[in-house]
Amino acid sequence: MAEGDNKSANMLAQETAQLEEQLQGWGEVILSGDRVLRWEKPWFPAALMVVTSVLFLLIYYLDPSVLTGLSCSVMLLCLADYLVPTIAPKVFGSNKWTSEQQQRFHEICGNLVKTQRRIVGWWKRLCTLKEEKPKMYFASVISTLLTAAWIGQQVHNLLLTYLIVSCLLLLPGLNQQGIITKYVAMAKREINKLLKQKEKKNE
């Protein structure tokens, strides 16, 4: 068991180091984005929502086709991939890179690798469920997709995308501020109260 844990930890460290090397040119930008997403200043959530809203209003106003939107998105990604590693050191100053920043960058890369592993793990569990319990797999997948299809039919595509993107952008800050933990704990308490009341009635 210990050998397996050591092997897993070594693989995690190796993957994290590889990702750090790949994202080295984006270091300053990633750290700046991390500060915004974790709400280091009280006005960051409002700024996030304003920028997101303006972007989606622009998309709504221009109303591009799927092909145009996809082409523009990929073009912007290519431009960013080419320009950011060149411009970022001049804007932020590569000589100002401190050990604290390096440590935070390492933590971010480690979290990204862990997230990737979780997604792969969920996919493997889904494949295992398909092999071991095909009926449960079929029922859960079909019901989930039907629910998603129903929600997509009720809510406009762009509005739904806006809500999803906004939630994903606000999630790190909500987690950092302990708001998610607080409301999850409240929900657990309420569920426990209901279960206890039900048990008393059954007695």
N, C-alpha and C positions, 0 to 999 in steps of 0.2 A: 504493500500500500504506500509506504514512504517513498519507495523507488518510483512508483507511478506519479506521486505528487511532485517529486523532484524533477522528473522528466517533463511533466506538464508545465511546471514553473520555468524550466529552462527554455521550453518551446515558446512560452509566453514572452519571456525576456528577449528571445531571439527575434520573434515577430515584431515586438515593440521597437527594437533597435532598427530593424529593416524599415519600418514605417517612419520612424524618426528621420532616417537618412533620406527617404523619398520625399518627405514633407519639409525638409530643412529650409528650402527657399521660401516656404510659406509660414515659417515660424512666427514672425512678428504679427502677421495678419491673423493667424490662428489664435494667438494670445489676446489680441485686441477683441476678436469676436467672442472669445471665451469670457472676457471681462464684461462684455455687453450682455451675453446670454445668462450670466450669473448675477446680473443686476448689482454690480459693484457700486453704482451710483443710483440714487432714487429715481432719476429721470430716464434711465435706460429702458424700462418696460414701455413707457409712453413713446420713446423714440422708435423702438422696435415696431410697435403697432402703427405708428404714423408712416414709417417707411414701407411696411408691408401693405398697408391700406392704399398708399399712393401707387405702388407697383401694380396692385390688382385693379385699381381704378383705371390705370393706364391700359392694362390688358383689356378691360371691359370697354374702354373708349375706342381703342384701335380694332378690337374684335378680329384678331388674326386667325387664319385657318390653322388647322392642326399642323400641317406641313410647315407653314411659315413660323409658327410658334416654336416647333421643334428645331427648325433650322437656326432660328435666332438664338435659342437657348444653347445649342451646341456651339455656335459661333462665339457667344460670350464666354463659354467655358474654355474654348481654345485660346481666345485672346487673354483671358485671365491666367491660364496655364503658361502662356508665353511671357506676358508682361509682368506679373506679380513678382516672380523671383528676381527680375531685373530691377524693378522700381522700388520694391519694399526695403532693401538695405539702404537706399538713398533717402527714403522718406523717414524711416524709423531709426536709422543709424545702427549698423551691425556691430559697432564697437561698444554699444551700450548693453549688449546681451549679457545678463548677469546669471549667476548660478541659480538664483531663485526662479528666474524665467526658464532656464534650462530644466529645472526640476518640474515646474508646472507643465512645460511642453512634453516632458517624459510622461507625466501623469495623464495628460490628454491623449497621447498616442496609446498608452496602456489601456485607457478606457475604450478607445475606438476598437482596439484589437479584441477586448473582452466582449464588446457589443457584437462584433462580427462573429465571434465564437458562439454567442448566445443564439444568434439568428441561425447559424449552421446547426446548432444543437436542436432548436425547435423544428427545423426542417427534417433532421434525422428522426426525431421523435414522431413526427407526422408520418414519415415513411414506415417506421416500425409499427405504428398504429394501423396503417393500411395493410401491412402483412399479417399482423396478429389478430386484429379485430376489424375486418373489412366493413362490416355492417355499421359499427360505431363511426368509423372513418367516413363512410358514405353519408350517414345521417348528419354528422357534425359539419362536414364540408358543405353539403347542399344547404343546410339551414343557415350557415354563416353567409354563403353567397346569396341566398334569397333575401336575407335581411339587408345585406349591402346593396343589392339591386333595388329593393324597396326604398331604402334611404336615398339612393341616387335618383330614383324616379320622383321623390317628393321634394328634394332640394335641388336648386340649380347647380350645375357642374362647377361654375366659377366660385359661387358662394361656398359650396362644400369644400372645394380646394383651399379657399381663403381661410375657412374655419380650421381645417386640418393643419395648414402651414402655421397659422397663428398659435394653435395649441402646442405644436412641436417646438416653436421658437420660445414660447413662454415656459415650457416644461422645466428646463434646467434652472431657471430663476426661481420658479415655484418650489422646486425640490431644494435648492440652496437656502431659501428662506424658511424652510420647514413647514410650508403651508400644506403641501401634499400629505406629509406625515400627520399633521394636525387633523385634517379632515378624514383621513383614512382611519385614524384612531377613534374619532367621533363616530364614524359609520360602524366600526367594530363594536363600540359600546352600545349603540342603538340596536344592532343585530343581536347582541348578547342579551339585552333587556327583553327583546321580543321573544327570543328562545326560552328564557327563564319564565316569562309570563305564560307561554304556551305549555311548558312543563307543569306549571302550577295548575293550570286549567285541566290538564290531562289527569293529574293526581286527584 
